[in-house]
Amino acid sequence: MVHTHLDGVLFSRMVYLGANLLSANVRVVDGLNVFPVPDGDTGTNMNLTFSSGVDELRRKESPRVADSAAALAKGLLMGARGNSGVILSQLFRGFSKAVNGKDEVNARQFADALKSGVDAAYQAVMKPVEGTILTVAREAAEMAVRAARTSDDIVSVMEKTYEQAQATLLRTPEMLPVLKEVGVVDSGGQGLLFIYEGFLRALRGEEQIESEEHAKPSVSPEELDKLISEQHNAQVHMKTEDIKHGYCTEFMVHVAHSTEPHKKPFSEVLFRGHLDTMGDSLLVVSDDEIVKVHIHAEHPGSVLQYAQQFGSLHRIKIENMREQHANILKAEEGKREAQAAAVALPADEQLPYGLIAVAAGEGIAKILRSMGVHVVIEGGQTMNPSTEDFMKAIAGLHAQHIIILPNNSNIIMAAQQAAELAEVPVSVVPTKSIPQGLAALLAFHADAEPAVNASAMAKAITQVKTGMVTHAVRDTQMGDVAIKEGDFIGMAEKEIVTAGPELLECAKTLLLGMADEDTEIITMFLGEGATEEQADALQEAVADAYPDAEVEIQFGGQPLYPFIFSVE
């Protein structure tokens, strides 16, 4: 099949098939995470980002390639999650600008648009690193430009583009030593390769894989959402302590075919029966491809782990109902406070500052609010908020200047993208952890100029060291540390320094290695899986080794990380 021109309809088919292939391989991409920790979410972020673009494209699909590309770019921009998602959004934002005003493009214009996308992505990254999705996209686009000089067939150009992307991906371990050390290729590059494979298959006229958007459940999404809403409303009048299963958990399962390795055949009856033992308020809607689940569970991780046996997980949302319910009970008090504030502050007058921070864990969120944060966005590891999430938070604050604390290195770019789109001045302090975010807040002064605050907060985050303990999801070797699946691993900043089967020993080795004679304050944030007894034992170990250091123990409630340490 030959295509000398690309219009909006064909471009849309390319995007849809690319989205389907990425969605079907989310776990493959997530599994390429360099660190063996349970937050390898590159595939998840790229999939959620691209799904947002697809949703917008389906609403505004056009015969004109300019209009379809613009719709995709807008959806990607607002739905971008994580660094990989932001880069992906920039690739197609640049592509859209290159085809602006065109009904269709030829092979050379298509190749030039891919190159424009790469240029936009590189400009968006402060310090581009080669051996990543950026390199894969760049070398593939350069090949596309060369191929278009000798061929007017877009199919042929895309073939060369895909082949180059594949070859570059295989070379990423040679460009980025950490990839070679772990024995993986770049996860973002692999995600892009799946998208490009879908592009090529669509251009060749291969049959489209049925996607989530085409699935027809026996109960409509509107009916299911109504049922969920009714369940939530029914709990408004109960006491917070009476909530037996505290986490409202919603997700979709893209059911694997029975021939897929390590996947169990799906039976809705058995699936529903097993989930019924793990919580209440259960709703399950399924067809041959997609299962949509809503459940109130005390251990949502166990629910997700069970469901993952049958396929890949998508659109995961977990909410702490106890915290939500407590907030509802305080609503009247909050309204009164808001009314009082409204009296003190005229409607046309703005607060000098609005503070937004990202956090996972009810304890950490509470601490942030106590330090003056106006909006805490639920997120962090495995739950990276989108650009749109930040935009909504910004729009909801009536402030002259907004400061965002991402508190995670994989969230900074989405926050910065939102800052560029916002209609009010926004400063992003590049905090990479909760300890850095708290240090930045301590340096904030409401009566200081924005530039002064930004400088002081940026300096403050360099004065604190962050340690985290989690568990390994696979066997690997990181430097001198041999890691086995299921081990606890201790990370100082981004370096894995210890691993072992015992949580307390791992945490102790990490913490004592981070502290020294000059350490003044150590703060422990207890997350899921940590106990007060273990925290007390760590406090005693610090007192023996560094008697002059002050130790504070705080409940964080963060998932995945039993301990987060702040060392100052």
N, C-alpha and C positions, 0 to 999 in steps of 0.2 A: 504493500500500500504506500502511495506517495501523497504527501501534503505539501503543497507549495505555499499555502497560506493558512494562518491560524486565526480563527474568529472566536467570539466569545463562547459559543456553544461547545466547540471542540476543546477550548481551554478549560471550560468547566468540567468536561468529562475527564480531562487529565487530572485536575485537582481532586475530583471525587475518588478516582481510582487510587491516586497517591495517598489520599487520606485513609482509604480502606486498608491498604497494605501497611501503612504505619500503625494503624489501630490494631491490626492482627498481629503485629510484632512488637508491641509495647514492652512485653517482658524481656524480649531479646535485647532491646536497647537498654532497658533498665539494668539488665544483668551485666552490662559492660562498665558499670561504675568502677572507677579505679579503686576506691576504698571499699573494703568488704563490709560495709555498714548497711543497716536496713533502711537507707534513705536514697538508694540509687534511683533517682526519679527523672533522669533526662528523657527517657521515652514517654513517661507520663506527662511531663511538661510539654514536650513537643506535640504529643497527641491532643492534649487539651487545647493548646494554642491553635493547632491546625483545625481542630473541630470547630472552634469559634469562628475561624475564617470560613469554613464550609457552611456553617449556619447562616452567616451573612450573605455568602454567595448564593445559597439556595433562595434567599428572600429577594435578591436583586440580580439574578442571572440575566444576562443580556446577550443578544447576537453580536454586540460590539465587544471586542476584546478589551477595550479601554474600560468599559463599565464593569465587566466581570472581574477584571484584574483589580479595579479600585474597590469593589465590594470585598474581595478576598483580603486585600491589604488592610482595609478598615477592620474587618473581623479579627484578623491576626494581631493587629496593633492593640486592640482593646483586650483581647484574650490572652496576650503574651504572658507566659509564666516561666520563671527561671531564666537563666542566662541563655540557654539553648532556645527557649521560646522567643525571647526578645530578638536574638540573632535571626531566627527564622522569619519573624515578622519584618525585620529590616530587609532581608533578601527579597521579599515580595513587595515591600513598599517601594524599593528602588526599581523593581521590575515594573510596577504599576506606573510610576512616574515616566518611565521610558516609553511606555505604549500609550500614554495619555493622548486622547484625541483621535485615536485610530480605530477604525472599524475592524481591521484585521492587520496582521503583520506577516512579512515574508521571513524566510529562514535567517537572513542577515539581521533583520530587526529583532527577531526572537533571540538570537544569540547576543546581540548588543544589550537587550533588556536583562538577560541573565547576568551579564557583566555589570550593568548598572546596579543590580541588586547586591552584588558582591561589594561594590564600592560603597554603597549605603551601609552595609553591615560592618565593614571595616571602620567607617567613620564613627559608628555608634559605639565601638569598643575602645575604651581608653587605652589599654595596652594589649593589642592583638597578640595571641599566642599561636604559633604555627604548630601543625600537627593536630588541629581541632577541626570542627565543622567549617570554620572560616577557610582553612586550607583546601578542604575537599571542595567547597563551593567555588573558590577562586580558580583552582586548576581546572575544574570541570567547565567553568564559564570561559576560561581562556581557550580551551579546546573547542568549545562551541563556536567561538569567534573564528578560529582557524578553519574549522570544518565548513562554516557558512561561506567562506571565500571560494570554495570549490564545488559547493553543492547548494542547489536551491530547494532541496527536499528537507523539510523540517524533521521528518522521521529519521533521516540519515544523520542530521545534526544532533538530534536527541540521543541516538545510538552512541555516537562518539562522546557526547557529554556524559552519558551514564557509564560508559566503559572507563573514561578518565576518572570519574568520581570513585568508581570501584578500585581502580589502581592506586589512586591517592590514598584512599581509606586504608588499604593494605600497607601503605608506607608510613602511616601515622606513628606506629611504634618506633620507627627509626628517627622521627622528628621530635618526639616527646618521650624522653627517657622513662618517665613514670609509667607510660603505657607498656613499654617494652619490659620493664621490671615485673609488671603484673601479668603480662601476656595477653593483653586485649587491644583492640583497635578503639579509636575514639567513638564514644557513644553518640555524640551529636552528629558526627559524620555518617555513622551507620543509619541514624534516623533519616537524614537527608537522602541517603541512597535509596531507602525504601520509597520515599516520595518520588524520586526521579525514576525509579523502576515503574511506579504507577503511571507516570507521565508517558513513558515509552510504550507501555502496554496499551494505553488508551490510544496513542497515535497509531499503533499497529492494528487497532480495531479489535483487540481482545475483549472478551466478554467481561462486563463489570461484575465485581463481587458485590453481593448484597450487603448493604451497610446498615448501621444502626438507624440511620435516618429513614430507611425504607421499611424497617421492621413494622409489622402490624400486630401488636399485642391484642389479646382477647379483650382487655380493658383499655380504653383510651388513656393517654397520659393525663388528659384533663380530669377524667373520672378518678384516676389513681391519686392525682394531686388533691382532689376534693376529699377522698377518703383519708389521706394523710392529714389534711388540715382539720378534719373532724376529730381525728384521734388526738391531735395536739390540743384542740379547744376543750376536749373532754377532761383534760388534766389540769386546767387552769385553777380549779377550785380545790385541788388536793393539797396536802401539806408537802413541803419539799422533802422531808424525811421519809415520806411514804412512797417515794419513787423507788421501785425495786430495781429496775433496769435503767441505768442513768444516762445512756448514750443513744441518741437517735441516729441510726446508721442507715444511710441510703447509698446504693451503688448499682451498677449494671455489670453483668457478666456477658462477655462475648463468648458464647459457648463454643468450645473447641470441637472439631470433628473427631470422631472416634479413632481415626487413624493417626491423630497427632500424638507424638510420644509423651508419656507421663501424664496424660489427661484421662480422666474417667468419663465414661458415657453419662450423659445427663438424663435424669428422670425427675420431672417436676414433683411427683408425689413423694419420692424419697428425699429430695432436696428440701421441700417444704417441711416434711416431717422432722428432719434433723434440725433445721433452723428453729422449729417450734420449741425445741428443748433448750435453746440458747437465749431465749428472750420472750418478749410479748409484742403485741400490736404488729404482728407479722403480716405483711402484704407481699405476695409474689406474683408477678405477671411475666409470662414467657411466651415465646414462639420458637421456631426452629433455630434462630440465631442469637436472640437476645433475651436475657432474663433481667428484669428490674426488681429490686428488692428494697423493702423498707422494714426495719425491725428496731425495737428498743432492746438493747443488749447491755449487760454489765461489762462484757469483755468484747468490744467490737473487733479487736485484732483476731480473736479466735474465729469470729464469724467470717471475716475476710479470708483468713487462712483456709477455712473449710471451702468457701466458694471458689477460691483460686484453683482448686483441684479440677474444676470443670472448664476453665477458660480464663481469658485475661479480664482484669477488672478495670472499669472505667467510671468516671463521674462520681468518685467517692466523696461522700459528705458525712462527717461525724460531728454531732453537736452535743455538748454537755447539757442535758436537760435539767439537772439540778441547779446549775448556775443560771440557766435561762429562767427556771421557775422562781428562783430567789430574786432575780431581776424583776420579774412580773410583780411579785409581792411588794417590791420597793417602788413600783411604778408611780403610785400616787405621791409618795414622798419626793420622787424625782420631778414629777410635774410641778409640785409646789416650789421646789428649788428653782426649777426653770422659770416659773412665773416670777419668782423673786428676782432672779437674775435679769429677766426681761425688764422689770421695773427699773433696776439700777442701770441697765444698758439700753439706750434708745435703739429702736429697730434699725435705724440707718447707720448705727455706729458698730464698728467691728472690734473684735479682740485684737490686741497687737500680735499675738502668736496663736497658732493652732498646732498641737503636737500629735503626730501619728506614729505609732510603733507596731511592729509585728511580733507576735508571740504565740507559742503553743503552751498550754498549761494554765489552769485557772489561777494557781498561786502566783505565777509570774505576771499574768495579766493584772491581777489585783495590785501587785507591787508597782507595776508601771503606772496604773491609774493613781495610786497614792502619791506618786512623784510628779503628778501633773499632766500625764498624757491624756488627751481628750478622746482619742479613738484608738482602741487596740484592735488590730486586724488579726483574726485567727489565722495562724499559719506558721511556717517554719519548715523543718525537714519533712519531706513528702507532701507538704501542703503549701506550696508556694503561691501566694496571692497573685492575681493577674494585674495588668496595667489598669483595667477597668475597676478592679477592687479599690485601687489607690485613688482613681479618679472620683469614685463615689464618696470615698472618705473625705477627699479634699473639698468636694462640692457641699458636703454636709457641715463643714466648719465655716463659721462666719468670722473669718480672721484676715488680717492684713498680710500676714506672712505665715506660710506653713513649713514646718520642719518634719521630715520623715526619718525614722530610724528603722531600717530594714531588718537589722539584727541577724542577718544571714547573708553570706556572700553570694548565694544563688538568687537573691531577691533584689539586690542593689540595682541591677539594670532595669528591671520592671519599674522600680520606684523612680529612677532617673527618667525613664520614658514618660511616665505620668507627669513628672515635673515639667517636662518640655511641652506637654499638651495642655497643662493647666492654665486657667485664665488669671490666676493670682500667682505672685512669686512663691516658689517652693525651693527649699534647700534640702538636699539629701545628704545626711551625714552617713558616710559609708561604714556603718557598724556591721560587723560580721558575726556577732554573737550577743547573747543576752548580757553577759558581763560588760561588753563594750557599750551596749545600749544604756545600761544603768550608769556607767561612768560618764557617758555623754550627758545624760540628764542632770547629773550632779554639777556639771560645768555650765549648765544653761541658766541664764538670768533673764527674766521677763522684761527688764528695763534696758537691756543692752541692744545695740544695733544688730541687725541680721548678720552682717559680715563678721562682727565681733563674736557673736554666738557661734557661728559656723566654725570659726577658727578655734575657739576655745574648746568646743565639743570634739572637733577632729583631733586636737592635741590630747584631749583626755583619754581617747580610746587607745592611744599608744602606751598609756601608763598601766594598763591592766592586762594580765595574762589569762587566757581561757583554757580550761581543761574539761573534757567530756568523756564519759564512760558509756559505751553501748555494747552491742553484741555483734559478732561476725556472722555474715550470712553465707560465707563460703571459705574454703581453705585457700590460703595464699601466703606469700612471703613479702613483707614490706621491709626492705633494708635488712637489719639483723633480727627482725621480729618474725618468728614463725607463728602463723595464725591458723587455727582450726575452726571449722564451722561450729557455731554455738559458743565459742569462747567469748569472754568479755574482753573488750579492747579499750585501752586508754589513749586518748589523743590530747597532746599539748598543742594548742593552736590547730594546725592541720597535719601534724606529724603523729603517726602512730608510734608510741614509745613502749607500750607493754601490752601483753595479752595473756590470758589464762582462764581456767575454768571457774575460778572463784571471784565473785563480784567484789567482796571486801578487799581481798589481796590486790586485785587489779587497781581498784580505786586508791588504795593506800600507796602503792608503788608510784602511780601517776602523781598524786598530790604531793608526796614528799619529794619527788623529783622536780616538781615545779617551784616549790618554796625554797627559800634560802635564808641566810642570816639577816638579810635586809627586808624580808617580808614583814609587812605591818598588819594587813587584814586579809583574811581568807573567808570567803563566803561560799557555803555549800547550798545548792538548790536541789532538793530531793524530788526526783521524778518517779514515774511508775516503775515499780520493782525495787525501790530503795526503802529501807526501814530506818526508824529513829535510832534503833540499836546500832545499826551499822554506822550511822552518822556520829553517834556518840563515840564509837570505837575509833573513827577517823579523827575526831576532835582530840581524843587522848593521845593518839600517835603524833599529831602535830604538836601538842603541848610538850611531849617528851623531847621531840627533835628541835622544836623552835619555840621555846617558852615565852618569847617576847611577842609572838604573833597572836593577834586577836582572831578568834574563830566565831563566825556567825552561821547559824543553821536556819534556812528558810524553806518552806514548802513551796515547790515550784509546780508540781503536778504535770511536768512535761512528759510526753510520750517518747518512747524509744531510748531515751537517755536517763538511766537511773540517777546519775549524778552529773551536775554541771558545777565546775569550780571556778571561782573568780579569785585570782591571786594578785594582790597589790602591794 
